[in-house]
Amino acid sequence: MAKEIQAGVFIPTVRSGWVHSTNAPHAPGSFKHALEVTRLAEYLGFDFVLSPQNWRAAQGPHRFWGDTVDSIAAAGALSQATDRINIWCTAHISVHKPAAIAKIVASLSEISEGRIGLNVVTGGNYMQLYPLGFWDDMGHDERYDVAQDWVTLIRKYWSEAVVTHDGPYFKADGGILSPRPARRPTLVNAGASPRGLKFAVDSCDVAFLMGGGDAKFIEQSKMAKRMAKEAGKPDFKVMGAMTIIPGETQEAAQALLDHFEAGVDLQGLADLASGYEKNTKGFEKLSASSLAPLGGKDYKSVMPCAIVGSYDNLAEKIARQVNEAELDGILLIVPDYISHLGQLGTRTLPRLAEYGIKCKVGSTL
Ligand SMILES: Cc1cc2nc3c(=O)[nH]c(=O)nc-3n(C[C@H](O)[C@H](O)[C@H](O)COP(=O)(O)O)c2cc1C
């Protein structure tokens, strides 16, 4: 029997997305572009879009993440411009108090008729958060303890008429938020550390892992599934975030990656990394989990686990990761969110069926 997966798109509500090169296509980080990508994703049959929340431009020539549209504000508008696709937005726990985000997301749930989700981010980049007054001066793991209490209280606001809560970090005394969401919003997390993964399993519905064919990714994914099973959460989903560098041929895709590499924004990447290094607490943990996607100190224009291939052979490469890591879903990151996404949606993902994977993308065309 074919394994059914969900497919999503990590939409660039932030300037230049996730290819950090002056030679990369330039996503403007505007609502207009996010809307165009989301409508295309829905047309192609994707199950969800996820939008990030970032608070600081990388100080380099590519100025990636320099212009952004707020992830939560965008979600309301995106939901009004679409009919079916799920829309998952992102919030940092130090930016919003639980009651505020519970109310905002409950409203988004009403606006979207139940299609909303929330990506919970603990935030460990000092330079993203400190300048705006969002830094909480906590250690890496403690921040996840806070996140656990934050989510516990939010879930109470969504499920109980009158909320009283006496948690280690947050309190409520007879709090009433009405109306409550008809369907509980999906909670997702993308923590890469052991503590992050535990938080995802304990408090959320979905864990995103940075995809890659390596043994560590596969082990991490299986571990998350094991933990969810032990916690009595058989419906918990583990999804792989995959950066795809596509081309008409394998050689063309590799040439595209080489072109990006020739313009890699070393200055911007070093600036992003320095934001983590300025973190006064728990840098050891961060250096392992947060800097890993940057490729250690050997900065690359794309994440080290990027999948490079032709529209034809990418189906097999993606399917192999899904099968080996037992993924329940994939989240695509691409350099060009119109042309590359269109080609992958019409030519590549429909072919996952050849490898025993059922995915809605392409089936609605
Ligand atoms: C798919 C995905 C989406 C993410 N979205 C955001 C985001 O919008 N904002 C942010 O500051 N961090 C984001 N992150 C970073 C993670 O929340 C997390 O901090 C990082 O993976 C390090 O894991 P750790 O906190 O367990 O050390 C994202 C990571 C992934 C893989």
The ligand as an SDF file (V2000), in Angstrom:
LIG
                    3D

 31 33  0  0  0  0  0  0  0  0999 V2000
   11.4870   24.3330    8.8220 C   0  0  0  0  0  0  0  0  0  0  0  0
   12.0810   25.2610    9.8380 C   0  0  0  0  0  0  0  0  0  0  0  0
   11.4490   26.4680   10.1180 C   0  0  0  0  0  0  0  0  0  0  0  0
   11.9940   27.3560   11.0450 C   0  0  0  0  0  0  0  0  0  0  0  0
   11.4040   28.5810   11.2250 N   0  0  0  0  0  0  0  0  0  0  0  0
   12.0090   29.5020   12.0100 C   0  0  0  0  0  0  0  0  0  0  0  0
   11.5220   30.8280   12.0640 C   0  0  0  0  0  0  0  0  0  0  0  0
   10.5580   31.1910   11.3980 O   0  0  0  0  0  0  0  0  0  0  0  0
   12.1720   31.7130   12.8590 N   0  0  0  0  0  0  0  0  0  0  0  0
   13.2640   31.3510   13.6090 C   0  0  0  0  0  0  0  0  0  0  0  0
   13.8090   32.2030   14.2930 O   0  0  0  0  0  0  0  0  0  0  0  0
   13.7360   30.0910   13.5850 N   0  0  0  0  0  0  0  0  0  0  0  0
   13.1560   29.1650   12.7920 C   0  0  0  0  0  0  0  0  0  0  0  0
   13.6640   27.8870   12.7230 N   0  0  0  0  0  0  0  0  0  0  0  0
   14.7250   27.4600   13.6730 C   0  0  0  0  0  0  0  0  0  0  0  0
   14.1900   26.4230   14.6740 C   0  0  0  0  0  0  0  0  0  0  0  0
   13.0280   26.8900   15.3300 O   0  0  0  0  0  0  0  0  0  0  0  0
   15.2410   26.0390   15.7260 C   0  0  0  0  0  0  0  0  0  0  0  0
   15.5570   27.1380   16.5210 O   0  0  0  0  0  0  0  0  0  0  0  0
   16.5130   25.5070   15.0960 C   0  0  0  0  0  0  0  0  0  0  0  0
   16.2050   24.3950   14.2740 O   0  0  0  0  0  0  0  0  0  0  0  0
   17.5220   25.0880   16.1800 C   0  0  0  0  0  0  0  0  0  0  0  0
   16.9960   24.0630   16.9890 O   0  0  0  0  0  0  0  0  0  0  0  0
   17.0920   24.1220   18.5850 P   0  0  0  0  0  0  0  0  0  0  0  0
   16.2760   25.3050   19.0080 O   0  0  0  0  0  0  0  0  0  0  0  0
   16.4920   22.8380   19.0470 O   0  0  0  0  0  0  0  0  0  0  0  0
   18.5280   24.2770   18.9310 O   0  0  0  0  0  0  0  0  0  0  0  0
   13.1720   27.0050   11.7640 C   0  0  0  0  0  0  0  0  0  0  0  0
   13.8080   25.7840   11.4730 C   0  0  0  0  0  0  0  0  0  0  0  0
   13.2900   24.9300   10.5200 C   0  0  0  0  0  0  0  0  0  0  0  0
   13.9880   23.6240   10.2210 C   0  0  0  0  0  0  0  0  0  0  0  0
  1  2  1  0
  2  3  1  0
  2 30  2  0
  3  4  2  0
  4  5  1  0
  4 28  1  0
  5  6  2  0
  6  7  1  0
  6 13  1  0
  7  8  2  0
  7  9  1  0
  9 10  1  0
 10 11  2  0
 10 12  1  0
 12 13  2  0
 13 14  1  0
 14 15  1  0
 14 28  1  0
 15 16  1  0
 16 17  1  0
 16 18  1  0
 18 19  1  0
 18 20  1  0
 20 21  1  0
 20 22  1  0
 22 23  1  0
 23 24  1  0
 24 25  2  0
 24 26  1  0
 24 27  1  0
 28 29  2  0
 29 30  1  0
 30 31  1  0
M  END
$$$$
